Structure formats: structure tokens, C-alpha cells
Amino acid sequence: MPSTIPYDPSLVLGQVVDQGALGIVKQIADQQGPVDAAQAQLNSAIASRRSLDMLKVELANMHIDPGNLHENAERLDADIKGYAKIP
């Protein structure tokens, strides 16, 4: 006969896990937040740069002047380099 774990609907995770351990997990999450935000910004800038590169190629294939896309690409490059330097 397999053993079962009794279930009590009033039981919550805070009653099972030590509060000290939950505090440590909270501290880790607080420290990880800025890193995750910087990673999201970096990923967004890289995706924008790829999109801009594809647009430049498409415009060149249609013999259309890309205008100031080169300046925007350089600005995105500077942003990417800035995001990559996490303090």
C-alpha cells in the first residue's frame, strides 16, 4: 500500500519553510532584480539593433536611401556597450 502525505487546506508554505530561509531568498531576489532589468534592457537594445540592420538591408535592396539610420545604429551600439557594463 503506497504511503500518502496528509493534506490540510489550512497549511501554507510559510508554515513549512523556515522564515530565515525565506528571508535569504528575498535578499537574493532583491539583489537579482537590477541585474534582470539590465539584462532585459540589453536584450531589447540588441533586438532593436538587429531590426535596424534588417531594415537597412531591405532599404538598400530597394535602392532607397536609408537616411539617418546609420546615426541611429551608432547610438544603439553605444547603448549596448553601456548596458553590457554592469556595475
C-alpha positions in Angstrom: 0.0 0.0 0.0 1.6 3.3 -1.0 2.0 6.0 1.6 0.3 9.3 1.2 1.0 12.7 2.5 -1.9 14.0 4.6 -3.4 17.2 3.2 -4.6 20.1 5.4 -6.2 23.0 3.5 -5.1 25.5 6.2 -1.4 24.6 5.7 0.6 27.2 3.7 4.2 27.3 2.6 5.1 29.9 5.2 4.3 27.4 7.9 6.5 24.7 6.4 9.6 26.7 5.4 11.8 28.4 7.9 11.4 32.2 8.0 15.2 32.6 7.9 15.4 30.7 4.6 12.6 32.8 3.2 14.5 35.9 4.2 17.6 34.7 2.4 15.5 34.0 -0.8 14.0 37.5 -0.5 17.5 39.1 -0.3 18.7 37.1 -3.3 15.6 38.3 -5.3 16.2 41.9 -4.3 19.8 41.7 -5.5 18.9 39.9 -8.7 16.2 42.5 -9.7 18.6 45.2 -11.1 20.6 42.5 -12.9 17.5 41.1 -14.5 16.3 44.7 -15.5 19.7 45.4 -17.1 19.6 42.1 -19.0 16.1 42.9 -20.3 17.3 46.4 -21.5 20.4 44.8 -23.2 18.2 42.2 -24.9 15.8 44.9 -26.1 18.7 47.1 -27.5 20.2 44.1 -29.3 16.8 43.2 -30.8 16.4 46.8 -31.9 19.8 46.8 -33.5 19.1 43.6 -35.4 15.8 45.0 -36.6 17.6 48.2 -37.7 20.2 46.2 -39.6 17.5 44.2 -41.4 15.7 47.5 -42.3 18.9 49.0 -43.7 19.4 45.9 -45.9 15.8 45.9 -47.1 16.1 49.6 -48.0 19.4 49.0 -49.8 17.8 46.2 -51.8 15.0 48.5 -52.9 17.6 51.3 -53.7 16.1 53.6 -51.1 18.4 56.0 -49.1 18.5 54.8 -45.5 18.7 58.4 -44.3 19.8 58.8 -40.7 19.6 55.0 -39.9 23.4 54.9 -39.6 23.4 57.5 -36.8 20.6 55.6 -35.0 22.6 52.4 -35.4 25.7 54.1 -33.8 23.5 55.3 -30.9 22.2 51.8 -30.4 25.7 50.5 -30.4 26.7 53.0 -27.7 23.6 51.9 -25.7 24.5 48.2 -26.0 28.0 48.9 -24.8 26.7 50.9 -21.9 24.2 48.1 -20.9 26.9 45.5 -21.1 28.9 47.2 -18.4 27.0 46.2 -15.2 28.4 47.9 -12.1 
